[in-house]
Amino acid sequence: MKLGLCDKIVPDDQDLLKETITWLENLIQHDPLVISSIKKSVTDENCETMFENERKLFAPLWSGPANREALKKKLKF
């Protein structure tokens, strides 16, 4: 968690399915294009092109409605 590799560690005594559903409900509130771009960028296995592909995926989103709305709310994606 200190490195930012995860958001939370669910203890064994908590309901993992409930925690997962709660976490996912927060995620799916975001713009589908943003979610799709995130998925594509984190699943890119080609280290030589992944940063270029990330730029191509997210460049059109910077001026899009999801980004403007996030800036209004001061959200982080």
C-alpha positions in Angstrom: 0.0 0.0 0.0 2.9 2.4 0.8 4.1 2.0 -2.8 0.7 2.6 -4.3 0.4 -0.9 -5.7 -2.9 -1.5 -4.0 -5.7 0.6 -2.4 -6.6 -1.7 0.5 -5.7 -5.0 2.1 -8.8 -6.9 3.1 -8.3 -8.8 6.4 -9.3 -12.5 6.5 -12.2 -11.7 8.9 -13.9 -9.4 6.4 -16.3 -10.4 3.5 -14.0 -10.3 0.4 -17.0 -10.3 -2.0 -18.7 -7.4 -0.3 -15.5 -5.4 -0.2 -14.9 -6.1 -3.9 -18.4 -5.1 -4.9 -18.1 -1.8 -2.9 -14.7 -1.1 -4.6 -16.2 -1.9 -8.1 -19.3 0.2 -7.6 -17.0 3.3 -7.1 -15.1 2.4 -10.3 -18.0 2.0 -12.6 -19.3 5.4 -11.8 -16.6 6.8 -14.1 -16.8 7.5 -17.8 -16.6 4.2 -19.8 -14.0 5.6 -22.2 -11.7 6.4 -19.3 -12.2 2.9 -17.8 -11.6 1.3 -21.2 -8.4 3.3 -21.7 -7.1 2.4 -18.3 -7.7 -1.3 -19.0 -6.0 -1.1 -22.4 -3.0 0.7 -20.9 -2.4 -1.6 -18.0 -2.7 -4.8 -20.1 -0.2 -3.7 -22.7 2.6 -6.2 -22.5 4.9 -4.5 -25.0 7.3 -2.5 -22.8 8.8 -0.7 -25.9 5.4 0.8 -27.0 3.3 0.9 -23.8 4.0 4.6 -23.0 3.3 5.6 -26.6 0.1 3.6 -26.6 -0.8 5.2 -23.2 -0.4 8.7 -24.7 -2.5 7.8 -27.7 -5.3 6.4 -25.5 -5.4 9.3 -23.0 -4.6 12.3 -25.2 -8.2 12.6 -26.6 -9.6 12.3 -23.1 -7.8 15.3 -21.6 -10.2 17.8 -23.1 -13.2 15.5 -22.9 -16.3 15.7 -20.7 -15.0 13.2 -18.2 -11.9 15.2 -17.5 -13.7 18.5 -17.3 -16.2 16.9 -14.8 -13.3 15.4 -12.8 -11.6 18.8 -12.6 -14.8 20.4 -11.3 -15.0 17.7 -8.6 -11.2 17.6 -8.1 -11.3 13.8 -8.7 -8.4 11.6 -9.3 -8.7 8.7 -11.8 
